[in-house]
Amino acid sequence: MSSGNTRGNIKIGLNVGIVLKQDQATGKITRGVVKRILTNSSSHPHGIKVQLGDGRVGRVKEIYTTGVR
């Protein structure tokens, strides 16, 4: 599994797990597809901030890969 702390690992359309702002205390993961990458720096210690296809925003904690392309 790639690191969500490095911007180079995050691509539009990627299936990821993020932590929403309101879930930071619990660390609850929300799954979705990346619509926009919001962090401009090449890395961030808490994860790259992205917007999902449904509009929710959070920091990437997990990157999911599938065998289907």
N, C-alpha and C positions, 0 to 999 in steps of 0.2 A: 504494500500500500504506500503510495507516494505521500509526501509531506504537504499538508495544507498551509504550511508557513512560508512556502516559496511560490512567488507569483508565476514563475515559469511552469509549474506543475498544473496550474489552473487554466482551463480552456472553456470558451463558450460552448454550451451544450453538454458539458461533463456532468455526470451524476455524482452529487456530493452530499455529505452530511455536514450541516452547520449548527452552530449554537446561536440562537436568537438572543438579543439583548436581555429580554425578560427571563430567559432561561440560563443566564450565566451562573447564577448561584447553584443551580442543580446540575448543570452540564448536559441537559436534555438535548439529544440530537434530533434535528429536523432534516429529512431528506428532500432533495429536489434537484432540478436541473439549472445550471448556471445560465443566467440571461445576460448579466453584466458583471464585470470585475471592477470593484470600486476602489481598492487599494492601489495607489500608484507606485509605491516603493517595491523593490524587488523581493523583499521579505518582511514579515511581521511576526514577532514572537508569539502572539495570540492567534494567529491565523489570518489569511487574506480575507478581506471583507468582500462579499459578493451579494448580488441580488438574484434571487431565484425567479423562475418563470412566472410564479404566482405573485411576485412583488415583495415577498418577505426578504429581509436583509439580515445577514449574520456573518460570522467568521467560520471559515472552513476548518473542520476538525478531521474529517475523513473524506477520502476520494475513493469512489467505487468504480471498479472496472468490470466489464462483462465480456463474455466471449463472442457476443454477437456484434457485428459491425454493419 
